Amino acid sequence: MPADNERIARTETACAELSAAGEPVTFAEVATRTQISRTTLYRRPDLRAVIEEHRSRGQNASTLTGLAVQIEQMRRSLEAVAAKVRHHEETIRRLERARRTGQ
């Protein structure tokens, strides 16, 4: 888990630096700055959400298109959280079953 938090922090920092410099937030540039592969940035929903959030900030959020992009990003982020919750719930059920059968 600490490695995951470190990757998220590095991704957030790179995105913030790019935005502050007025440069476009791209997966390639974030990958270069964080030393995290583009494939990992695309495949990890938490990292992808950070990048897409920063990218959408550069768009005009008051337009319908900007709002639709933000809603889609939030939906994907929520789905990623829900998947983690389901995984943790299944782990808890498995541990509880093992505890009951071990008594």
C-alpha distances in whole Angstrom, upper triangle without the diagonal:
4,5,5,6,9,10,11,12,14,15,17,18,20,21,23,24,26,27,29,30,32,30,29,26,25,23,24,25,21,20,23,21,18,18,16,18,20,19,16,17,19,17,14,15,13,14,17,18,17,20,22,22,23,26,27,28,30,32,34,33,36,37,37,35,33,32,32,29,27,27,26,23,22,23,21,18,19,19,16,15,18,16,13,15,17,15,14,18,19,16,18,21,21,20,23,25,25,25,28,30,29,31
4,5,5,6,9,10,10,12,14,15,16,18,20,21,22,24,26,27,28,30,29,28,25,25,22,24,23,20,19,21,19,16,17,15,18,20,20,16,17,20,19,15,17,14,14,18,19,17,20,22,22,23,25,27,27,30,32,34,33,36,38,38,36,33,33,33,30,28,29,28,24,24,25,23,20,21,22,18,18,21,20,16,18,21,19,18,21,22,20,21,25,25,23,26,29,28,28,32,33,32,34
4,5,5,6,9,10,10,12,14,15,16,18,20,21,23,24,26,27,29,27,26,23,22,19,21,21,17,16,18,17,13,13,12,14,17,17,13,14,17,16,13,15,13,12,16,17,16,18,21,21,22,24,26,26,28,31,33,32,36,37,37,35,32,32,32,29,27,28,27,23,24,25,22,19,21,22,18,18,21,20,17,19,22,19,19,23,23,21,23,26,26,25,28,30,29,30,33,34,34,36
4,5,5,6,9,10,11,12,14,15,17,18,20,21,23,24,26,27,26,24,21,20,18,19,20,16,15,18,17,13,14,11,14,16,15,11,12,15,13,10,12,9,9,13,14,13,15,18,18,19,21,23,24,26,28,30,29,33,34,33,31,29,29,28,25,24,25,23,20,20,21,18,16,18,18,14,14,17,16,14,16,19,17,16,20,21,20,21,25,24,24,27,29,29,30,33,34,33,36
4,5,5,6,9,10,10,12,14,15,16,18,20,21,22,24,26,25,24,20,21,18,20,20,16,16,18,16,13,15,13,16,17,18,14,14,17,16,12,13,10,10,14,14,12,15,18,17,18,21,22,22,25,27,29,28,31,33,33,31,28,28,28,25,23,24,23,20,19,21,19,16,18,19,16,15,18,18,15,17,20,19,18,21,23,21,23,26,26,26,28,31,30,31,34,36,35,37
4,5,5,6,9,10,10,12,14,15,16,18,20,21,23,24,23,23,19,19,17,19,18,14,14,16,14,10,12,11,14,16,17,14,13,17,17,14,15,12,11,15,15,13,15,18,18,18,21,23,23,25,27,30,29,32,34,34,32,29,29,30,27,25,26,25,22,22,24,21,18,21,22,18,18,22,21,18,21,24,22,21,25,26,25,26,29,29,29,31,34,33,34,37,38,38,40
4,5,5,6,8,10,11,12,14,15,17,18,20,21,23,21,20,16,16,14,15,15,11,11,13,11,8,9,8,11,13,14,10,10,13,13,10,12,10,8,11,13,11,12,15,16,16,18,20,21,22,25,28,27,30,31,32,30,27,27,27,24,22,24,23,19,20,22,19,16,19,20,16,17,21,20,17,20,23,21,21,25,26,25,26,30,29,29,32,34,34,35,38,39,38,41
4,6,5,6,9,10,11,12,14,15,16,18,20,21,20,19,15,16,14,16,15,11,12,15,13,10,12,10,13,14,15,12,10,13,13,10,11,7,6,10,10,8,10,13,13,13,16,18,18,20,22,25,24,27,28,29,27,24,24,24,21,19,21,20,16,17,19,16,14,16,18,14,15,18,18,16,19,22,20,20,24,25,24,26,29,29,29,32,34,34,35,38,39,39,41
4,5,5,6,9,10,10,12,14,15,16,18,20,19,19,15,17,15,17,16,12,13,15,12,10,12,12,15,16,18,15,13,16,17,14,14,11,9,13,13,10,12,15,14,13,16,19,18,20,23,25,24,28,29,30,28,25,25,26,23,21,23,23,19,19,22,20,17,19,21,18,18,22,22,19,22,25,24,23,27,28,27,28,32,32,32,34,37,36,37,40,41,41,43
4,5,5,6,9,10,11,12,14,15,17,18,17,17,14,14,13,14,12,9,10,11,8,6,9,9,12,14,16,13,11,15,16,14,15,12,10,13,14,10,11,15,15,13,16,19,18,20,23,26,25,29,30,31,29,26,27,27,24,22,24,24,20,21,23,21,18,22,23,20,20,24,23,22,24,27,26,26,29,30,29,31,34,34,34,37,39,38,39,42,44,43,45
4,5,5,6,9,10,11,12,14,16,17,15,14,11,11,10,12,10,7,8,10,8,6,10,9,11,11,14,11,9,12,14,12,12,10,7,9,10,7,7,11,11,10,12,15,15,17,19,22,22,26,27,27,25,22,23,24,20,19,21,20,16,18,20,18,16,19,20,17,18,22,22,20,23,26,25,25,28,30,29,31,34,34,34,37,39,39,40,42,44,44,46
4,6,5,6,9,10,11,12,14,15,15,14,11,13,12,14,13,9,12,13,11,9,13,12,15,15,17,15,12,14,16,14,14,11,8,10,10,6,8,11,10,9,12,14,13,15,18,20,20,23,25,26,24,21,21,22,19,17,20,20,16,17,20,18,15,18,20,18,18,22,22,21,23,26,25,26,29,30,30,31,34,35,35,37,39,40,40,43,45,45,47
4,5,5,6,9,10,10,12,14,14,14,11,13,13,15,12,9,12,13,9,9,12,13,16,16,19,17,14,17,19,17,17,14,12,14,14,10,10,14,13,11,14,16,15,16,19,22,22,25,27,28,26,23,24,25,22,20,23,23,19,20,23,22,19,22,24,22,22,26,26,24,27,30,29,29,32,34,33,34,37,38,37,40,42,42,43,46,47,47,49
4,5,5,6,9,10,11,12,11,11,9,10,10,11,8,6,9,9,6,7,10,11,14,13,17,15,12,15,18,16,17,15,12,13,14,10,9,13,13,10,12,15,15,15,18,21,22,25,26,28,25,22,24,25,21,20,23,23,19,21,24,21,20,23,25,22,23,27,27,25,28,31,30,30,33,35,34,36,39,39,39,42,44,44,45,48,49,49,51
4,5,5,6,9,10,11,9,9,6,9,10,11,9,7,10,11,9,10,13,13,15,14,17,16,12,14,17,16,16,14,11,11,11,8,7,10,9,6,8,11,11,11,15,18,18,21,23,24,22,19,20,21,18,17,20,19,16,18,21,19,17,21,23,21,22,25,25,25,27,30,29,30,33,34,34,36,38,39,39,42,44,44,45,48,49,49,51
4,5,5,6,9,10,10,11,9,12,13,15,12,10,14,14,11,12,16,16,18,18,20,19,16,18,21,19,18,16,14,14,14,10,10,12,11,7,10,13,11,11,15,17,18,21,23,25,23,19,21,22,19,18,21,21,18,19,22,21,19,22,25,23,23,27,27,26,29,31,31,31,34,36,36,37,40,41,41,43,45,46,46,49,51,51,52
4,5,5,6,9,9,10,9,12,14,14,11,10,13,13,10,11,15,16,18,18,21,20,17,19,22,21,21,19,16,17,17,13,12,15,14,10,12,15,13,13,17,20,20,24,25,27,25,22,24,25,22,21,24,24,21,23,26,24,22,26,28,26,26,30,30,29,32,34,34,34,37,39,38,40,43,43,43,46,48,48,49,52,53,53,55
4,5,5,6,5,7,6,9,11,12,9,8,12,12,10,12,15,16,17,16,20,19,16,18,21,20,20,19,16,16,16,13,11,13,13,9,10,13,12,11,15,18,19,22,23,25,23,20,22,24,20,20,23,23,20,22,25,23,22,26,27,25,27,30,30,30,32,35,34,35,38,39,39,41,43,44,44,47,49,49,50,53,54,54,56
4,5,5,6,7,7,10,13,15,12,11,15,15,13,15,18,19,20,19,22,21,18,19,22,21,21,19,16,16,15,12,11,12,11,7,8,11,9,8,12,14,16,19,20,22,20,17,19,21,18,17,21,21,18,20,23,22,21,24,26,25,26,29,30,30,32,34,34,35,38,39,39,41,44,44,45,47,49,49,50,53,55,55,57
4,5,8,10,10,14,16,17,14,14,17,17,14,16,20,21,23,21,25,24,21,22,26,24,24,22,19,19,19,15,14,16,14,11,12,14,12,11,15,17,18,21,22,25,23,20,22,24,21,20,24,25,22,23,27,26,24,27,29,28,29,32,33,32,34,37,37,37,40,42,42,43,46,47,47,49,51,52,52,55,57,57,58
4,5,9,10,13,16,16,13,13,17,16,14,16,19,21,22,21,25,24,21,23,26,25,25,23,21,21,20,17,15,17,17,13,13,16,14,12,16,18,20,23,24,27,25,22,24,26,23,22,26,26,24,25,29,28,26,30,32,30,31,34,35,34,37,39,39,39,42,44,44,45,48,49,49,51,54,54,55,57,59,59,61
4,7,9,12,16,16,13,14,18,17,16,18,21,22,23,21,25,25,21,22,26,25,25,23,21,20,20,17,15,16,15,12,11,14,12,9,13,15,17,20,21,24,22,19,22,23,21,20,24,24,22,24,27,26,25,29,31,29,31,34,35,34,37,39,39,40,42,44,44,46,48,49,50,52,54,54,55,58,59,60,62
4,6,9,12,12,10,11,15,14,13,16,18,19,20,18,21,22,18,20,23,23,23,22,19,18,18,16,13,14,15,11,10,13,12,10,13,16,18,21,22,24,21,19,22,23,20,20,24,23,21,24,26,25,24,28,29,28,30,33,33,33,36,38,38,38,41,43,43,44,47,48,48,51,53,53,54,57,58,58,60
4,6,10,10,9,10,13,14,13,15,18,18,18,16,19,19,16,17,20,21,20,20,17,15,16,14,11,11,12,9,7,11,11,8,11,14,16,19,19,21,19,16,19,20,17,17,21,20,18,21,23,22,22,25,27,25,27,30,30,31,33,35,35,36,39,40,40,42,45,45,46,48,50,51,52,55,56,56,58
4,7,9,7,7,10,12,11,13,15,15,15,13,16,16,13,13,17,17,17,16,13,12,12,10,7,8,10,7,6,9,10,9,11,15,16,20,20,21,18,16,18,19,15,16,19,18,15,18,21,19,19,22,23,22,24,27,27,27,30,32,31,33,35,37,37,39,41,42,42,45,47,47,48,51,52,52,55
4,5,5,6,8,10,11,12,14,13,13,10,13,14,11,11,15,15,16,16,12,11,13,11,8,9,12,10,8,11,13,12,14,17,18,22,22,23,19,17,20,20,16,17,20,18,16,19,21,19,19,22,23,21,24,27,26,26,29,31,31,32,35,36,36,38,40,41,42,44,46,46,48,50,51,52,54
4,6,5,6,9,10,10,11,10,9,6,9,10,7,8,11,12,13,14,10,9,11,11,7,9,12,11,10,13,15,15,16,20,21,24,24,24,21,19,21,21,17,18,20,18,15,18,20,17,17,21,21,19,22,25,24,24,27,29,28,29,32,33,33,35,38,38,39,41,43,43,45,47,48,48,51
4,6,5,6,9,10,10,10,8,6,10,11,9,10,14,15,16,17,13,12,15,14,11,13,16,14,13,16,18,17,19,23,24,27,27,27,24,22,25,24,20,21,24,22,19,22,24,21,21,25,25,23,25,28,27,27,30,32,31,32,35,36,36,38,40,40,41,44,45,45,47,50,50,51,53
4,5,5,6,9,10,10,10,9,13,13,11,13,16,17,18,17,14,13,16,14,11,13,15,13,12,16,17,16,18,22,23,27,27,28,25,22,25,25,21,22,25,23,20,23,25,22,22,26,26,24,26,29,28,28,31,33,32,33,36,37,37,39,42,42,42,45,47,47,48,51,52,52,54
4,5,5,6,8,8,9,8,12,11,8,11,14,14,15,14,10,11,13,11,8,11,13,11,11,15,16,15,18,22,22,26,26,27,24,22,24,24,20,20,23,21,18,20,23,20,19,23,23,21,23,26,25,25,28,30,29,30,33,34,33,36,38,38,39,42,43,43,45,47,48,48,51
4,6,5,6,5,5,5,9,9,7,10,13,13,15,15,11,11,14,13,11,14,16,14,14,18,19,19,21,25,25,29,29,30,27,25,26,26,22,22,25,23,20,22,24,21,20,24,24,21,23,26,25,24,28,29,28,29,33,33,32,35,38,37,38,41,42,42,43,46,47,47,50
4,6,5,7,8,9,12,12,11,14,16,17,19,18,14,15,18,16,13,17,19,16,16,20,21,20,23,27,27,31,31,32,29,27,29,29,25,25,28,26,23,26,27,24,24,27,28,25,27,30,29,28,31,33,32,33,36,37,36,38,41,40,41,44,45,45,46,49,50,50,53
4,6,8,10,11,14,14,12,15,18,17,19,17,14,15,17,14,13,16,17,15,16,19,20,19,22,26,26,30,31,32,29,26,28,29,25,25,28,26,23,25,27,24,23,27,27,25,26,30,29,28,31,33,31,32,36,36,35,38,41,40,40,43,45,45,46,49,50,49,52
4,5,8,10,13,11,10,14,15,14,16,15,11,13,15,13,12,16,17,15,16,20,20,20,23,27,27,31,31,32,29,27,28,28,25,24,27,25,22,23,26,23,21,24,25,22,23,27,26,24,28,30,28,29,32,33,32,34,37,37,37,40,41,41,42,45,46,46,48
4,6,9,12,10,10,14,15,15,17,16,13,15,18,16,15,18,20,18,19,23,23,23,26,30,30,34,34,35,32,29,31,31,27,27,29,27,24,26,27,24,23,26,26,23,25,28,27,25,29,30,28,29,33,33,32,34,37,37,37,40,41,41,42,45,46,45,48
4,7,8,7,7,10,11,11,14,13,10,12,15,14,13,16,18,17,18,21,22,23,25,28,28,32,32,33,30,27,29,28,25,24,26,24,21,23,24,21,20,23,23,20,21,25,23,22,25,27,25,26,30,30,29,31,34,33,34,37,38,38,39,42,43,43,45
4,5,5,6,9,10,11,14,14,11,12,15,15,13,16,19,18,18,21,23,23,25,29,29,32,32,32,29,27,29,28,24,24,26,24,21,23,24,21,20,23,23,20,22,25,23,22,26,27,25,27,30,30,29,32,35,34,35,38,39,38,40,43,44,43,46
4,5,5,6,9,10,13,14,10,10,13,13,11,13,16,16,15,19,21,21,22,26,26,30,29,29,26,24,26,25,21,22,24,21,18,21,22,18,18,22,21,19,21,24,22,22,26,27,25,27,30,30,30,33,35,35,36,39,40,40,42,44,45,45,48
4,5,5,6,8,11,13,11,10,14,15,13,15,18,18,18,20,23,23,24,28,27,31,30,30,26,25,27,25,21,22,24,21,18,21,21,17,18,21,20,17,20,22,20,20,24,25,23,25,28,28,28,31,33,32,33,36,37,37,39,42,42,42,45
4,5,5,6,9,10,8,9,12,13,12,14,17,17,17,20,22,23,24,28,27,31,30,30,27,25,26,25,22,22,23,20,17,19,20,16,16,19,18,15,17,20,18,17,21,22,20,22,25,25,25,28,30,29,30,33,34,34,36,39,39,39,42
4,6,6,8,9,6,6,9,9,8,10,13,14,14,16,18,19,21,24,23,27,27,27,24,22,23,22,18,18,20,18,15,17,18,14,14,17,17,14,17,19,18,18,21,23,21,23,26,26,26,29,31,31,32,35,36,36,38,40,41,41,44
4,6,7,9,7,5,9,11,9,10,13,14,14,16,18,19,20,23,23,26,26,25,22,21,22,20,17,17,18,15,13,16,16,12,13,16,15,13,16,19,17,18,21,22,21,23,26,26,26,29,31,31,32,35,36,36,38,41,41,42,45
4,6,9,8,7,10,12,12,13,16,17,17,19,21,22,23,26,25,29,28,27,24,23,23,22,18,19,19,16,14,16,16,12,12,15,14,11,14,16,14,15,18,19,18,20,23,23,23,26,28,27,29,31,32,33,35,37,38,38,41
4,6,5,6,8,10,11,12,14,16,16,18,20,22,23,26,24,28,28,27,24,23,23,22,18,18,19,16,13,15,15,11,10,13,12,9,12,14,12,12,16,17,16,18,21,21,21,24,26,26,27,29,31,31,33,35,36,36,39
4,6,5,6,9,10,10,12,14,15,16,18,20,21,23,21,25,25,24,22,20,20,18,15,15,15,13,10,11,11,8,7,10,9,6,9,12,11,11,14,15,15,17,19,20,21,23,25,25,27,29,30,31,33,35,36,37,39
4,6,5,7,9,10,11,13,14,15,17,19,20,23,21,24,25,25,22,20,20,19,16,15,16,14,11,11,12,9,7,10,11,7,9,12,12,11,14,16,16,17,19,21,21,23,25,26,27,29,31,31,32,35,36,37,39
4,5,5,7,9,10,11,13,14,16,18,19,22,21,25,25,25,22,20,20,20,17,16,17,15,12,13,15,12,10,13,14,11,13,16,15,15,18,20,19,20,23,24,24,26,28,29,29,32,34,34,35,38,39,39,42
4,5,5,6,8,10,10,12,14,16,17,20,19,22,22,22,19,17,18,17,14,13,15,13,9,11,13,10,9,13,13,11,13,16,15,16,19,20,20,22,24,25,26,28,30,30,31,34,35,36,37,40,41,41,44
4,5,5,6,9,10,10,12,15,15,18,16,20,20,20,18,15,15,15,12,10,12,10,7,8,10,8,6,10,11,10,11,14,15,15,17,19,20,21,23,25,25,27,29,30,31,33,35,36,37,39,41,41,44
4,6,5,6,9,10,11,13,15,18,16,20,21,21,19,16,17,17,14,12,14,13,10,11,13,12,9,13,15,13,14,17,18,17,20,22,22,23,25,27,27,29,31,32,33,35,37,37,39,41,43,43,45
4,5,5,6,9,10,11,13,16,16,20,20,20,18,15,16,17,13,12,15,14,10,12,15,13,12,15,17,15,17,20,20,20,23,25,24,26,28,30,30,32,34,35,36,38,40,40,41,44,45,46,48
4,5,5,6,9,10,11,14,13,17,17,17,14,12,13,13,9,9,12,10,7,10,12,11,10,14,15,14,16,19,19,20,22,24,25,26,28,30,30,32,34,35,36,38,40,41,42,44,46,46,49
4,5,5,6,9,10,12,11,15,16,16,14,11,12,13,9,8,11,11,7,9,12,11,10,13,16,15,16,19,20,20,22,24,25,26,28,30,31,32,34,35,36,38,40,41,42,44,46,47,49
4,5,5,7,9,12,12,15,17,18,16,12,14,15,12,11,14,14,11,13,16,15,14,17,19,18,19,22,23,23,25,28,28,29,31,33,33,35,37,38,39,41,43,44,45,47,49,49,51
4,5,6,7,11,11,15,15,16,13,11,13,14,10,10,14,13,11,13,16,15,15,18,20,19,21,24,24,25,27,29,29,31,33,34,35,37,39,40,41,43,45,45,47,49,50,51,53
4,5,5,8,7,11,11,13,10,7,9,10,7,7,11,11,9,11,14,14,14,17,19,19,20,23,24,25,26,28,29,31,32,34,35,37,39,40,41,43,45,46,47,49,50,51,53
4,5,7,7,11,12,14,13,9,11,13,10,9,13,14,12,13,17,17,16,19,21,21,22,25,26,26,28,30,31,32,34,36,37,38,40,42,42,44,46,47,48,50,52,53,54
4,7,8,12,12,15,13,10,12,14,12,12,15,16,14,16,19,19,19,22,24,24,25,28,29,29,31,33,34,35,37,39,40,41,43,44,45,47,49,50,51,53,55,56,58
4,6,9,9,11,9,6,10,11,10,10,14,14,13,16,18,19,19,21,23,24,25,27,29,30,31,33,34,35,37,39,40,42,43,45,46,48,49,51,52,54,55,56,58
4,5,6,9,9,6,9,11,11,11,14,15,15,17,19,20,21,23,25,25,27,29,30,31,33,35,36,37,39,41,42,43,45,47,48,49,51,52,53,55,57,58,60
4,5,8,8,4,6,9,9,8,11,13,13,14,16,18,18,20,22,23,24,26,28,29,30,32,33,34,36,38,39,40,42,44,45,46,48,49,50,52,54,55,57
4,7,8,6,7,10,11,11,12,15,16,16,18,20,21,22,24,26,26,28,30,31,32,34,36,37,38,40,42,42,44,46,47,48,50,52,53,54,56,58,59
4,5,5,6,9,10,11,12,14,15,17,18,20,21,22,24,26,27,28,30,32,33,34,36,38,39,41,42,43,45,47,48,49,51,53,54,55,57,58,60
4,5,5,6,9,10,10,12,14,15,16,18,20,21,22,24,26,26,28,30,31,32,35,36,37,39,41,42,43,45,46,47,49,51,52,53,55,57,58
4,5,5,6,9,10,11,12,14,15,17,18,20,21,23,24,26,27,29,30,31,33,35,36,37,39,41,42,44,45,46,48,50,51,52,54,55,57
4,5,5,6,9,10,11,12,14,16,17,18,20,21,23,24,26,27,29,30,32,33,35,36,38,39,41,42,44,45,47,48,50,51,53,54,56
4,5,5,6,9,10,11,12,14,15,16,18,20,21,22,24,26,27,28,30,32,32,34,36,37,38,40,42,43,45,46,48,49,51,52,54
4,5,5,6,9,10,10,12,14,15,16,18,20,21,23,25,26,27,29,30,31,33,35,36,37,39,41,42,43,45,46,48,49,51,53
4,5,5,6,9,10,11,12,14,15,17,19,20,21,23,24,26,27,29,30,32,33,35,36,38,39,41,42,44,45,47,48,50,52
4,5,5,6,9,10,10,12,14,15,16,18,20,21,22,24,26,27,28,30,32,33,34,36,38,39,41,42,43,45,47,48,50
4,5,5,6,9,10,10,12,14,15,16,18,20,21,22,24,26,26,28,30,31,32,34,36,37,39,40,42,43,45,46,48
4,5,5,6,9,10,11,12,14,15,17,19,20,21,23,25,26,27,29,30,31,33,35,36,37,39,41,42,44,45,47
4,5,5,6,9,10,11,12,14,15,17,18,20,21,23,24,26,27,29,30,32,33,35,36,38,39,41,42,44,46
4,5,5,6,8,10,10,12,14,15,16,18,20,21,22,24,26,27,28,30,32,33,34,36,37,39,41,42,44
4,5,5,6,9,10,10,12,14,15,16,18,20,21,22,24,26,27,28,30,31,33,35,36,37,39,40,42
4,5,5,6,9,10,11,13,14,15,17,19,20,21,23,25,26,27,29,30,32,33,35,36,38,39,41
4,5,5,6,9,10,11,13,14,16,17,18,20,21,23,25,26,27,29,31,32,33,35,37,38,40
4,5,5,6,9,10,10,12,14,15,16,18,20,21,22,24,26,27,28,30,31,33,35,36,38
4,5,5,6,9,10,10,12,14,15,16,18,20,21,23,24,26,27,29,30,31,33,34,36
4,5,5,6,9,10,11,13,14,16,17,19,20,21,23,25,26,27,29,31,32,33,35
4,5,5,6,9,10,11,12,14,15,17,18,20,21,22,24,26,27,29,30,31,33
4,5,5,6,9,10,10,12,14,15,16,18,20,21,22,24,26,27,29,30,32
4,5,5,6,9,10,11,12,14,15,17,18,20,21,23,24,26,27,29,31
4,5,5,6,9,10,11,12,14,15,17,18,20,21,22,24,26,27,29
4,5,5,6,9,10,10,12,14,15,16,18,20,21,22,24,25,27
4,5,5,6,9,10,11,12,14,15,16,18,20,21,23,24,26
4,5,5,6,9,10,11,12,14,15,17,18,20,21,22,25
4,5,5,6,9,10,11,12,14,15,16,18,20,21,23
4,5,5,6,9,10,10,12,14,15,16,18,20,21
4,5,5,6,9,10,11,12,14,15,17,18,20
4,5,5,6,9,10,11,12,14,15,16,19
4,5,5,6,9,10,10,12,14,15,17
4,5,5,6,9,10,11,12,14,16
4,5,5,6,9,10,11,12,15
4,5,5,6,9,10,10,13
4,5,5,6,9,10,11
4,5,5,6,8,10
4,6,5,6,9
4,6,5,6
4,5,6
4,6
4
